[in-house]
Amino acid sequence: MPLLISADGVHSTVARVLGRRSSREVVRALGAELRMAPAMPGMVELVVDRELLPGWFAWSIPLGPDRVRVGVGTTADIPPARLLAALRGLFAAQFAAEPEPGSYSAGLIQLWAPGNVINDGVMLVGDAAGQVKPSTGGGIHSGLVGAHHAARQAVHAHARGAFDRGALRDYERRWHVELGSEFRNLNSLRSIYVRLGQRRFKALVGAFGHPALGRIIAEQGDIDFPSHMFGSLVRAAPSLLALAGGRAGAAPAPARLRGRPATRPDGRGGPRRRPARGRRFHRRLAGCRAIFV
Ligand SMILES: Cc1cc2nc3c(=O)[nH]c(=O)nc-3n(C[C@H](O)[C@H](O)[C@H](O)COP(=O)(O)OP(=O)(O)OC[C@H]3O[C@@H](n4cnc5c(N)ncnc54)[C@H](O)[C@@H]3O)c2cc1C
């Protein structure tokens, strides 16, 4: 029996033929790379606007001294032309500095949902396997983790001369050992996030400005394993659950968050600022400036 490693992306034909259950949450995203100095080097900027970009956010990521990657996303059925207008509007200063960007990228981001990624003679990897972080839509790290374990399993299976489902099962198991509980936690956090109104959301982010919580964010913030930090925040301030709209007895997720400790604490907390109604405001969160409009 031959082995097929299917890494054919979000529109994977192989995943479809295998009947892999895909996530109900799909983000339409549009990004651009601009040749210009970042306004805040070393700082990722997020823009949350629930009317303009329902269900998702916009981002600006410095890539070096003279390159910036910006993007917008939404889970709503918004036509690409409106997404482009949103991108250019939200980052007007950047686009004014460079009339035409170096390159655009657009596509669907299918957020992770539990599902089968192996079959007899087949391993799905990356977006094809739905290995995409439910919180940020990032699929590069988790896809590479998948590629690592798939390659390893392919070598083992080849040495044993068997590519049936049983021989490939360890690929699925190892990916879950490394990322499964984190992704389940992020799924729970995402389901809380989508239920939050703008007012509660702003209140929550405002609460993160408390010095004690800022310290936890600075010490435990980890872009690849963020859920451990949220668990610590809720343990330090159980009232966050009420702010998030959960009841202590029926806490949706944070009180039950599991996961490995953060391994790469590299963020910084920041001073508290009171959000101003109807105005843009921002807060530093673990190396990330979030703007809410
Ligand atoms: C606008 C946008 C911005 C993003 N930003 C980030 C980010 O900042 N960080 C991050 O971690 N993730 C980001 N992502 C998600 C990330 O791009 C994907 O998770 C990642 O590229 C998935 O890699 P992949 O190799 O699984 O799939 P892909 O990158 O889609 O690669 C699949 C490849 O398979 C090829 N292919 C398809 N069918 C066939 C076939 N039949 N035969 C041969 N080849 C085939 C395709 O042409 C493609 O080259 C972003 C996504 C979008 C849409």
The ligand as an SDF file (V2000), in Angstrom:
LIG
                    3D

 53 58  0  0  0  0  0  0  0  0999 V2000
   -4.4920   36.3630    4.5060 C   0  0  0  0  0  0  0  0  0  0  0  0
   -3.9180   35.2700    5.3690 C   0  0  0  0  0  0  0  0  0  0  0  0
   -2.9580   35.5900    6.3200 C   0  0  0  0  0  0  0  0  0  0  0  0
   -2.4090   34.6020    7.1510 C   0  0  0  0  0  0  0  0  0  0  0  0
   -1.4760   34.9670    8.0740 N   0  0  0  0  0  0  0  0  0  0  0  0
   -0.9340   34.0200    8.8600 C   0  0  0  0  0  0  0  0  0  0  0  0
    0.0670   34.3710    9.8260 C   0  0  0  0  0  0  0  0  0  0  0  0
    0.4580   35.5320    9.9540 O   0  0  0  0  0  0  0  0  0  0  0  0
    0.5740   33.3770   10.6000 N   0  0  0  0  0  0  0  0  0  0  0  0
    0.1720   32.0660   10.4800 C   0  0  0  0  0  0  0  0  0  0  0  0
    0.6580   31.2080   11.2330 O   0  0  0  0  0  0  0  0  0  0  0  0
   -0.7720   31.7130    9.5860 N   0  0  0  0  0  0  0  0  0  0  0  0
   -1.3290   32.6450    8.7640 C   0  0  0  0  0  0  0  0  0  0  0  0
   -2.2760   32.2840    7.8610 N   0  0  0  0  0  0  0  0  0  0  0  0
   -2.6560   30.8600    7.7430 C   0  0  0  0  0  0  0  0  0  0  0  0
   -1.5340   30.1600    6.9870 C   0  0  0  0  0  0  0  0  0  0  0  0
   -1.2880   30.8210    5.7720 O   0  0  0  0  0  0  0  0  0  0  0  0
   -1.9140   28.7010    6.6930 C   0  0  0  0  0  0  0  0  0  0  0  0
   -2.3680   28.0850    7.8910 O   0  0  0  0  0  0  0  0  0  0  0  0
   -0.7330   27.9500    6.1430 C   0  0  0  0  0  0  0  0  0  0  0  0
   -0.2700   28.5570    4.9570 O   0  0  0  0  0  0  0  0  0  0  0  0
   -1.1380   26.4960    5.8410 C   0  0  0  0  0  0  0  0  0  0  0  0
   -0.0720   25.8530    5.1990 O   0  0  0  0  0  0  0  0  0  0  0  0
   -0.3700   24.5540    4.3290 P   0  0  0  0  0  0  0  0  0  0  0  0
    0.9570   24.1650    3.7730 O   0  0  0  0  0  0  0  0  0  0  0  0
   -1.1320   23.5660    5.1340 O   0  0  0  0  0  0  0  0  0  0  0  0
   -1.3530   25.0360    3.1770 O   0  0  0  0  0  0  0  0  0  0  0  0
   -1.0490   26.0650    1.9890 P   0  0  0  0  0  0  0  0  0  0  0  0
   -0.0860   27.1220    2.4120 O   0  0  0  0  0  0  0  0  0  0  0  0
   -2.3890   26.4940    1.4710 O   0  0  0  0  0  0  0  0  0  0  0  0
   -0.3240   25.1680    0.8880 O   0  0  0  0  0  0  0  0  0  0  0  0
   -1.0290   24.1560    0.2020 C   0  0  0  0  0  0  0  0  0  0  0  0
   -0.3440   23.9990   -1.1310 C   0  0  0  0  0  0  0  0  0  0  0  0
   -0.8680   22.8430   -1.7850 O   0  0  0  0  0  0  0  0  0  0  0  0
   -1.0090   23.1680   -3.1550 C   0  0  0  0  0  0  0  0  0  0  0  0
   -2.0190   22.2540   -3.7270 N   0  0  0  0  0  0  0  0  0  0  0  0
   -3.3510   22.2700   -3.5430 C   0  0  0  0  0  0  0  0  0  0  0  0
   -3.9050   21.2410   -4.2040 N   0  0  0  0  0  0  0  0  0  0  0  0
   -2.9190   20.5720   -4.8260 C   0  0  0  0  0  0  0  0  0  0  0  0
   -2.8580   19.4280   -5.6570 C   0  0  0  0  0  0  0  0  0  0  0  0
   -3.9610   18.7670   -6.0120 N   0  0  0  0  0  0  0  0  0  0  0  0
   -1.6520   19.0280   -6.1090 N   0  0  0  0  0  0  0  0  0  0  0  0
   -0.5370   19.6930   -5.7660 C   0  0  0  0  0  0  0  0  0  0  0  0
   -0.5150   20.7870   -4.9610 N   0  0  0  0  0  0  0  0  0  0  0  0
   -1.7000   21.2140   -4.5110 C   0  0  0  0  0  0  0  0  0  0  0  0
   -1.4570   24.6170   -3.1650 C   0  0  0  0  0  0  0  0  0  0  0  0
   -1.2130   25.2250   -4.4040 O   0  0  0  0  0  0  0  0  0  0  0  0
   -0.5470   25.1880   -2.0770 C   0  0  0  0  0  0  0  0  0  0  0  0
    0.6820   25.5920   -2.5820 O   0  0  0  0  0  0  0  0  0  0  0  0
   -2.8510   33.2550    7.0210 C   0  0  0  0  0  0  0  0  0  0  0  0
   -3.8200   32.9180    6.0650 C   0  0  0  0  0  0  0  0  0  0  0  0
   -4.3500   33.9140    5.2530 C   0  0  0  0  0  0  0  0  0  0  0  0
   -5.4050   33.5330    4.2300 C   0  0  0  0  0  0  0  0  0  0  0  0
  1  2  1  0
  2  3  1  0
  2 52  2  0
  3  4  2  0
  4  5  1  0
  4 50  1  0
  5  6  2  0
  6  7  1  0
  6 13  1  0
  7  8  2  0
  7  9  1  0
  9 10  1  0
 10 11  2  0
 10 12  1  0
 12 13  2  0
 13 14  1  0
 14 15  1  0
 14 50  1  0
 15 16  1  0
 16 17  1  0
 16 18  1  0
 18 19  1  0
 18 20  1  0
 20 21  1  0
 20 22  1  0
 22 23  1  0
 23 24  1  0
 24 25  2  0
 24 26  1  0
 24 27  1  0
 27 28  1  0
 28 29  2  0
 28 30  1  0
 28 31  1  0
 31 32  1  0
 32 33  1  0
 33 34  1  0
 33 48  1  0
 34 35  1  0
 35 36  1  0
 35 46  1  0
 36 37  1  0
 36 45  1  0
 37 38  2  0
 38 39  1  0
 39 40  1  0
 39 45  2  0
 40 41  1  0
 40 42  2  0
 42 43  1  0
 43 44  2  0
 44 45  1  0
 46 47  1  0
 46 48  1  0
 48 49  1  0
 50 51  2  0
 51 52  1  0
 52 53  1  0
M  END
$$$$
